[in-house]
Amino acid sequence: MSIRVEKDSATGVALVTLDRPARHNAIDLETAAALGEVWRDFRHDASVRAAVVTGAGGQAFCTGIDRSADVPQPQSPYSVDDPLLTVGPKANDLWKPVIAAVEGMACGGAFYLLGESDFVIASDEATFFDPHTTYGMVSAYETVFMAQRMPAGEVARTALMGTAERLTARRAYEIGLVSELTGPGGAATAALRAAAVVASHPTDAVQGTVRAVWSATEASRTQALALAPHLVALGNLPPERQAELFTSRRGRGGFRLR
């Protein structure tokens, strides 16, 4: 399975692990569907009162959509089929708290998950970046999600610099994307510890609080996401040209940490 779910009945916490380490936990169509199913199942599972989402292998939390995934697109500038839009807990109407635990890289479509987590804990070796513009793609959905977590100037720089820069975990902590830093390999443990505390509180009050926090930015986020398909359809290079750019740049180093 591309997703592992481990439930601790004593604490009421579920650990959800993206389990595709050979692909840096990139999300294919099967994984996207499985994630949505996990969140929907948690809605009806009273034994789960909080969750942690992380990636297997330590090298990456998630690197977004798997480039081998075939996602046919409608021939219209007014719509885009994006399987990542349904991978987050909020998109599946789950209001139990979800904490993201980041080890290694989190890039591109990983921001869909980070944007719908309630807070983020990261190892001090984690890095964050958005490669879209480098490969001729509009960073629309990703920037909308990150604008809920980061100052606008930081969102713009992260998106526009593409693969040339990566945010260090320390910088991500300084700008508010990350709420806690841990030593290498410690993110999931810290997230599980925090989730156990949250899960110990009355769940109706917790879920109401999650919903209230989300509502503070939901209106602006919904409006921005409504524009995203048009920007993607109009601004993306054709898939074959994206593939050329991706292939020509594969293996290149030279990115700057900041």
Residue pairs with C-beta under 8 A, 6 or more apart in sequence:
1 19
1 34
2 18
2 19
2 20
2 28
2 30
2 31
2 34
3 16
3 17
3 18
3 19
3 31
3 34
3 35
3 38
4 15
4 16
4 17
4 19
4 56
5 14
5 15
5 16
5 17
5 38
6 14
6 15
6 17
7 13
7 14
7 15
7 45
7 47
7 48
8 14
8 15
8 196
9 47
11 192
11 195
11 196
11 199
11 200
12 47
12 48
12 49
12 50
12 196
12 199
12 200
13 48
13 49
13 50
13 51
13 52
13 192
13 195
13 196
13 199
14 42
14 48
14 50
14 51
14 52
15 51
15 52
15 54
15 188
15 192
16 35
16 38
16 51
16 52
16 53
16 54
17 53
17 54
17 55
17 56
18 25
18 27
18 31
18 35
18 53
18 54
18 55
18 56
18 61
18 62
19 25
19 56
20 26
20 27
20 28
20 31
20 56
20 66
21 55
21 56
21 57
21 58
21 59
21 60
23 63
23 66
24 55
24 57
24 59
24 60
24 62
24 63
24 104
24 105
25 55
25 56
25 57
25 60
25 61
25 62
25 63
26 62
26 63
26 64
26 65
26 66
26 67
27 35
27 62
27 64
27 65
27 66
27 69
27 83
27 84
27 87
27 109
28 65
28 66
28 68
28 69
29 69
29 71
29 83
31 66
31 87
32 83
32 84
32 86
32 87
33 83
35 86
35 87
36 86
36 87
36 91
36 92
39 88
39 89
39 91
39 92
39 94
40 92
40 93
40 94
42 48
42 51
42 89
42 94
42 96
43 92
43 93
43 94
43 96
48 96
49 96
49 198
49 199
49 203
49 206
50 96
50 97
50 98
50 99
50 195
50 196
50 198
50 199
50 206
51 89
51 96
51 97
51 98
51 99
51 195
52 98
52 99
52 100
52 101
52 188
52 191
52 192
52 195
53 98
53 99
53 100
53 101
53 113
53 117
54 61
54 100
54 101
54 102
54 103
54 187
54 188
54 191
55 61
55 62
55 102
55 103
55 104
57 104
58 103
58 104
58 185
59 103
59 104
59 105
60 103
60 104
60 105
60 106
61 100
61 101
61 102
61 103
61 104
61 105
61 106
61 110
61 126
62 106
62 107
62 109
62 110
62 113
63 105
63 106
63 107
63 108
63 109
63 110
64 84
64 107
64 108
64 109
64 110
64 111
64 112
65 71
65 83
65 84
65 108
65 109
67 243
67 246
69 83
71 81
71 82
71 83
72 81
73 80
73 81
73 233
74 80
74 81
76 233
77 230
77 233
77 234
78 229
78 230
78 233
79 229
79 233
80 228
80 229
80 232
80 233
82 141
82 229
82 232
84 109
84 112
84 141
85 91
85 112
85 141
86 92
87 112
87 113
88 112
88 113
88 115
88 116
88 117
89 96
89 98
89 116
89 117
90 116
90 214
91 116
95 207
95 208
95 210
95 211
95 214
96 203
96 206
96 207
96 210
97 118
97 195
97 198
97 206
97 207
97 210
98 116
98 117
98 118
99 117
99 118
99 119
99 120
99 121
99 191
99 194
99 195
99 198
100 113
100 114
100 117
100 119
100 120
100 121
100 191
101 121
101 122
101 187
101 188
101 190
101 191
101 192
102 114
102 120
102 121
102 122
102 123
102 126
102 128
102 169
102 178
102 187
103 122
103 123
103 125
103 126
103 184
103 185
103 187
103 188
104 123
104 125
104 126
104 127
105 126
105 127
105 128
105 129
105 166
106 114
106 122
106 126
106 127
106 128
107 127
107 128
107 129
107 130
107 131
108 130
108 131
108 132
108 142
109 142
111 130
111 141
111 142
111 145
111 146
112 141
112 142
112 145
114 120
114 145
114 146
114 149
114 177
115 144
115 145
115 146
115 148
115 149
116 145
118 210
118 213
119 179
120 149
120 172
120 177
120 178
120 179
121 178
121 179
121 180
121 181
121 182
121 187
121 190
121 191
121 194
122 169
122 172
122 173
122 178
122 180
122 181
122 182
122 187
123 169
123 181
123 182
123 183
123 184
123 185
123 186
123 187
124 169
124 170
124 181
124 182
124 183
124 184
125 169
125 184
126 168
126 169
126 172
126 178
126 187
127 166
127 167
127 168
127 169
127 257
128 158
128 166
128 167
128 169
128 172
128 177
129 158
129 161
129 162
129 163
129 165
129 166
129 167
129 255
130 139
130 142
130 143
130 146
130 158
130 159
130 162
131 162
131 163
132 138
132 139
132 142
132 159
132 162
133 139
133 159
133 160
133 161
133 162
134 162
134 163
134 164
134 245
134 249
135 162
135 237
135 242
135 245
135 246
135 249
136 236
136 237
136 241
136 242
136 245
137 232
137 235
137 236
137 237
137 242
138 231
138 232
138 234
138 235
138 236
139 159
140 227
140 228
140 229
140 231
140 232
141 225
141 228
141 232
142 159
143 155
143 156
143 159
144 221
144 224
144 225
144 228
145 221
146 155
146 158
146 159
146 177
147 155
147 221
147 224
148 217
148 221
149 176
149 177
150 158
150 175
150 176
150 177
151 175
151 176
154 175
157 165
158 165
158 167
163 249
163 255
164 254
164 255
164 256
165 255
165 256
165 257
165 258
166 255
166 256
166 257
166 258
167 175
167 177
167 258
168 257
168 258
169 178
169 181
170 181
171 258
172 178
173 179
173 180
173 181
180 190
180 194
182 189
182 190
198 206
199 206
236 242
237 245
